[in-house]
Amino acid sequence: MSEIDLSAIHSLAEFEPLARLVMDPGAFDYVAGGSWDEVSLAENEGAWRRRRLRPRVLVDVSRIDPGTTMLGQATAMPLAIAPMAAHGLAHPDAEVATARAAAAAGVPFILSTMSTCSMEEVAHASPDGVRWFQLYSQAEPARTRELVQRAEAAGYGAIVLTVDLPLLGYRERDRRSGFELTGPHGNFAAPGSSATHGGGIHADGFAQLKQQLVTGLSWDDLATIRSWSSLPLVLKGIMTAEDAQLAAEHGVDAIVASNHGARQLDRVQAPTDVLESIVAAVDGRVEVWVDGGVRRGHDIAIARALGARGVLLGRPILWALAAGGGAGIERALAIVREEFEIAMALLGTPTPDDIGPSHVVLEALRSER
Ligand SMILES: Cc1cc2nc3c(=O)[nH]c(=O)nc-3n(C[C@H](O)[C@H](O)[C@H](O)COP(=O)(O)O)c2cc1C
């Protein structure tokens, strides 16, 4: 494909058809797809669209500052890049390009355990960016511990433990296409090698993920995982007030209201729809983030109004990477930032802290307020 003119792109949605042109069809479907009938996949985006904003006027919005903190780390806007496996499926520069683009835009980047590049390679390429490490527990606890300790040594600022994948969801698109997550998996050295990074094994990544079942991870394991480093612990994949309450009792630092981009259990609610109950359950004890279907700057404003500290952005990042490499991601982040800034100004909220529950309403209730 000839070089695309990134300045001609004006919404995150425009990256997806461009990615489809350059990606292998099986890989495209792996990224785009959800599980089973993809009921929750459609709902994730729909839940943001069902909210209506309540703008206040005659507020001085001559200075708009979208900056805030997540986990105490400065971010240019209330957004971080969601952990996603295998950025190499989208572009040969893989996570190195994503991490650099995130650093250039001033937003945190969460590296997946199943990344193409190793965590050390990414740290080396983007030494100054805020980087967090997403952890999938491994069959052998010693391997999990090694991943945590390598992440700390390589300057990752938090462990984001994914708790909604005891095994892989029923992903029909991948079953039909025969897609396999073959790697390289940069965080896993080739068999027989003592190197902790570089190269990485080529293996069935789905089989690797299935091993999590072996570990039978439970609430009792959190203290052990925590004891392996001094890093803050984030739980990703909380969908109920009950589990949010338990997470807070277990002293985690943040939780992500997430249904894994609708790739795990289908027919679950959209994270947007459970956000308020989760925020109420933790009652300020831990930060709450949300992901799934964030596609516009408005969505960040709605997330803040519903009580989230920030959002994670998933698939559009991989589409942008496929379409334009690191420059594509920088363009995507610039678009969403500008959309958020304009939405903040029109909402009468010059900073993210000014956005509150009174700025949003469910569409169904809008005539009642
Ligand atoms: C291709 C792909 C790979 C993913 N891999 C991971 C992963 O390795 N670890 C994880 O915690 N979540 C993973 N996720 C889920 C994302 O972190 C995030 O929850 C989801 O994509 C957000 O929804 P969105 O894509 O609609 O923005 C993946 C999602 C996609 C699309």
The ligand as an SDF file (V2000), in Angstrom:
LIG
                    3D

 31 33  0  0  0  0  0  0  0  0999 V2000
   -5.9680   -8.1830   19.5530 C   0  0  0  0  0  0  0  0  0  0  0  0
   -6.2160   -8.0160   21.0340 C   0  0  0  0  0  0  0  0  0  0  0  0
   -5.3540   -8.6300   21.9260 C   0  0  0  0  0  0  0  0  0  0  0  0
   -5.5470   -8.4760   23.2970 C   0  0  0  0  0  0  0  0  0  0  0  0
   -4.6460   -9.0170   24.1520 N   0  0  0  0  0  0  0  0  0  0  0  0
   -4.7730   -8.7810   25.4770 C   0  0  0  0  0  0  0  0  0  0  0  0
   -3.7620   -9.2180   26.3710 C   0  0  0  0  0  0  0  0  0  0  0  0
   -2.7530   -9.7880   25.9600 O   0  0  0  0  0  0  0  0  0  0  0  0
   -3.9540   -8.9850   27.6940 N   0  0  0  0  0  0  0  0  0  0  0  0
   -5.0540   -8.3390   28.1700 C   0  0  0  0  0  0  0  0  0  0  0  0
   -5.1880   -8.1350   29.3710 O   0  0  0  0  0  0  0  0  0  0  0  0
   -6.0130   -7.8750   27.3360 N   0  0  0  0  0  0  0  0  0  0  0  0
   -5.8820   -8.0810   26.0050 C   0  0  0  0  0  0  0  0  0  0  0  0
   -6.8330   -7.5780   25.1580 N   0  0  0  0  0  0  0  0  0  0  0  0
   -7.9730   -6.7940   25.6980 C   0  0  0  0  0  0  0  0  0  0  0  0
   -7.6130   -5.2990   25.7580 C   0  0  0  0  0  0  0  0  0  0  0  0
   -6.6590   -5.0380   26.7560 O   0  0  0  0  0  0  0  0  0  0  0  0
   -8.8260   -4.4180   26.0870 C   0  0  0  0  0  0  0  0  0  0  0  0
   -9.4550   -4.8980   27.2450 O   0  0  0  0  0  0  0  0  0  0  0  0
   -9.8500   -4.3050   24.9600 C   0  0  0  0  0  0  0  0  0  0  0  0
   -9.2550   -4.4480   23.6940 O   0  0  0  0  0  0  0  0  0  0  0  0
  -10.5460   -2.9670   25.0530 C   0  0  0  0  0  0  0  0  0  0  0  0
  -11.5840   -2.8880   24.1330 O   0  0  0  0  0  0  0  0  0  0  0  0
  -11.4580   -2.1080   22.7160 P   0  0  0  0  0  0  0  0  0  0  0  0
  -10.5710   -2.9280   21.8650 O   0  0  0  0  0  0  0  0  0  0  0  0
  -12.8650   -2.0930   22.2630 O   0  0  0  0  0  0  0  0  0  0  0  0
  -10.9130   -0.7060   22.9570 O   0  0  0  0  0  0  0  0  0  0  0  0
   -6.6600   -7.7320   23.7780 C   0  0  0  0  0  0  0  0  0  0  0  0
   -7.5290   -7.1400   22.8650 C   0  0  0  0  0  0  0  0  0  0  0  0
   -7.3150   -7.2630   21.5100 C   0  0  0  0  0  0  0  0  0  0  0  0
   -8.2560   -6.5790   20.5500 C   0  0  0  0  0  0  0  0  0  0  0  0
  1  2  1  0
  2  3  1  0
  2 30  2  0
  3  4  2  0
  4  5  1  0
  4 28  1  0
  5  6  2  0
  6  7  1  0
  6 13  1  0
  7  8  2  0
  7  9  1  0
  9 10  1  0
 10 11  2  0
 10 12  1  0
 12 13  2  0
 13 14  1  0
 14 15  1  0
 14 28  1  0
 15 16  1  0
 16 17  1  0
 16 18  1  0
 18 19  1  0
 18 20  1  0
 20 21  1  0
 20 22  1  0
 22 23  1  0
 23 24  1  0
 24 25  2  0
 24 26  1  0
 24 27  1  0
 28 29  2  0
 29 30  1  0
 30 31  1  0
M  END
$$$$
